[in-house]
């Protein structure tokens, strides 16, 4: 049977309302986890157990977006000695061979992928640059989201790391990001970036080396710490120490520093390395409005008089296109739409702010097929139907289909 659109609440919505309410509950952060090693275009790593030693949870300093956009260009133009790109260890033969491999990869098989990432980078680079400058961190770290997630806020790795900075859920929660069935701030560049930079800074404080900090970010600080203890030979913690333990790290972590250094060079002058320079996306601009209680993305878009895609693009952390019930959510809307949004949204009765659909399962259907039918992600469909066991789903089962949940 085909979909039957419903406005307001019908019996099947009880499950999703309960889900919204439960998502608001605060959870005690788990013990500090290790950062996984998985990244796009590379091999799948083995998950690491929480390390014996982990930097303390860093205090987060977040430069406001407006100030970030205003100071980023000046910050980039300053002559800042970058300790990563000027490290003497970058001239090691193994590092240079790895850099050359990535040069060849990005001008051949990975060409289109890298070009799209450089274009997408324009949307967020001013904000990232300003956050780096505010902390006195190496400017080259602006390219870390390029090799982590190709600057795609909604990127998800094969092992579940998500967002531009590729946090695992446990790591994100430990750092203070909200991650649940409705809200996942790993996918919010403005929430995740300050945390990622503070975490990188803490790793640098622990290891006294940016090469080691990058290896720890990729492969886990516990692993790096153990290798230094066992095989460091009493040498200082510096970039040369990375070279001493490099062969004992997982293959992807061995390659992480060369890949990063290669990305910095190519991104600085793409044509010189045979990579097409696409037009950069414009820096993201928006206004912030307050949304009281639960609302679905189609209702939010109508109140702002914009498309659903515009709301999803500005709010990639709304996992299934719904704001949580029982709390106030800050929503980003296109510039110039905030005033009319507040007026129109206040006029919508609370019972009409959630637009859902129901789908009755017919023979031969699976969750994957149904998700494709409605152009939503499988994760979104599962999140909206937490009580459904896919293998036990029967003909006639009613599923809740959130509108605007597509990735």
PyMOL commands that set and color helices and strands:
alter all, ss='L'
color gray80, all
select helices_A, chain A and resi 13-23+65-77+88-91+93-106+111-121+125-135+139-149+169-175+185-187+189-207+210-219+221-231+239-248+251-268+270-273+297-304+308-314+338-346+350-352+367-373+378-384+390-392
alter helices_A, ss='H'
color red, helices_A
select strands_A, chain A and resi 4-7+287-292+295-296+322-323+328-333+355-360+398-402
alter strands_A, ss='S'
color yellow, strands_A
deselect
rebuild
show_as cartoon
